[in-house]
Amino acid sequence: MYGKGLRALSLATTVVLTGAFALVFFYAPNDADQGFIQKIFYVHVPMAIVALCGFIAGGVMAIAHLRTRAQKWDMRSYVAIHLSLILGVGVLEATNADVRRGSTLYEVKTVTRGWNSSDLRQCLTYAAMLYSAGDRLWRVALVNPRAGRTITLSLAEIAVGAGADSASALLNDLVYRMVELNVSA
């Protein structure tokens, strides 16, 4: 019905993935700063690499379709691109900042442009989501290793600049607005 060796490949894949997850959760030590939550990188990074490879393969297959006009290359490109979208975007739905250390939330931006308001809004969105879950932060930081720049702002400073009475009032308002708009993590 299907290709030869598919059953054996499926079983081998199951065994290898089970072994890899066992190593991640039971053997690899917890990170000193982030603890257990850092282990999500053992899942997300390989998925991102596979998604990137899928996009590249989809592009190569699209070129093959343009050169040969064979429908099989068009369908293969379509499938590769859509599988990559599911792996690279669909599964990684939760919203999390890049790093959290103590009461500071760090967002890493490796862009050539300077900071803009969307960067700060992103940090405030993360802070509001954490606040709504009962977690308290005192500062947010934007880091650009490419430009060698870092800016750290206290939530109290941001609240004053936004015209709020306090950081709690600002975050309460943001949570209310996100719930009103039906925004979720």
N, C-alpha and C positions, 0 to 999 in steps of 0.2 A: 504494500500500500504506500509506504513512505520509503525514503532512501535507505540503502543498506547501512547498517551500523548505527542508525539513529537511536535505537533502544539502548545500545551499549554506551553511546555518547551521553544520553540523558542520565543514565545511572552514574556514569563517571562524574558528570557535572554536579549531580546531587551530592555525591560523596565528597568531592573537592570543596564545594560551597559550605557544606555542613562542617567540614574540618576547618575551613577558614574562619567561619563564625565562631567556632569553639575556641580557636586561638585568639581571636579578637576579644571575646568576652571573658575567657578564663585564664589566658596566659599573658597577654599584653598588659603591662602595668597601667594604672590610671595616670593621667597627666597631672603634674604638680600644681598647675594653676587652675585648669578647667575640670579636672576630675574625670568622672566616667563619661560625661557628655562629649568629651573630645573624641571618643571612639566612633562617633558618627562619621568621622573623616574616613575611616576604613571602608565605609559603604559609599559615601558621596563622591569621593575622589575617583575611585575606579569607575563608577557610573558615569561621571563626567568625561573620563577618558574614552570609555566605550561610546558615549554619545558623540564625541568629537570625531572618533574614527568612523562612526556611522555617517556623519555629515560629509566627511571626506569621501567615503565610499559612494555615497549618494551622488556627490558631484562628479566623480569619475564615471559612474554609470550614466548620468545625464549627458555627459560628453559623448559616451559611447552611443547613446540614443541619437544625439544630434548628428553624429558621423555616419551611423548605419541606417537610421530610421526604423530600426527593429523595435517593435513594441515591447519585447521582453526586457530591454534595457530601461525603457520608460517605467515599467511596472516595478522593476527591481529598485530603481532610483526612488520612486514614490514610497515603497515599503521601507527602504533604508532611512530616508528622511523622517518619516513618521515614527518609526521605532526610536530614532534618536531623539525626537521631540518628547516622546513619552519618557525615555530614560533621563534625558537632561533637564526637562522642565516639569513634566507631569508628576513624577514621584517626589521631586524636591519642592513640594508645595509650601512647607512651613517657612515662616519668616523669622530669621534669626540674624543678629548682628555677627560680625566676624569673630570678635574676641570679647570676653568679659573677664575683667580682673578686679576683684573686690567690688567696689561700688561704682566702677567706671566701665562704660560700654564703649568699645572701640570699633569703628567702622573703617576698614582699609579701602582706599580708593587709589588704584594705580592708573591714573589718567594724567594727560598732559595739561589739561585745563586747570584753572584755579578752583577753589571751593565755590559752590553756588548754593542757593537756597534749597534745592532738591536734596543735597547731601545732608543738610541739617534736618530737613523734614523726615528723611529716612531714619536718622538717629532718633528723632523724637517719636516716630511711629513705633520703633522697637521699644523705647523707654515706656511709652504708654501701654503697649501690650504686656510688658513685664509688670508694670504698675497694676494693671487690671488683674493680674494673676497673683497679686500680693507681694511682689518682689520690689524692693526699693533701690533706686540708683541715686547717686549724688551728682555724677558727671557723665558727659558724653565726649568722646574724642574722635576726631577725624585724622587719619594717618595716610600720608601719601609717600610711600618709600621711594617711588620714582623721582619725586621732586625733593625728597628729604625734608618734608614739612609735616608738622603735627600741630593741631589746635585742640585744646581741651577747654571745655566750657562747663561751668556748673549749671545744673538745671535751674537753680535760683536766679542766676544771671540771665538765662534764656527767658525765664518767666517774667522778669522785670522788663526785658526788652520787648516781650510780646504783650505787655500790658496786663498781665495776670497778677494776682495778689501774692501767689506763692507757687513753688514747683508743683505741689500737690493740686492746687487749683488748675494749673495749666494741664497737667496730666489727666485730671478728672474730666476736663473739658474735651481733651483729645479722645479719651475713651468714649465719652458720650457721643461725639461726632462720628467715630468709627462704627459704633453700634447703630447709630442712626442711619449710616450709609450701608450697613450690613457688610462691613469689611471684616474679614477674618484671617487668622494666620494660616 
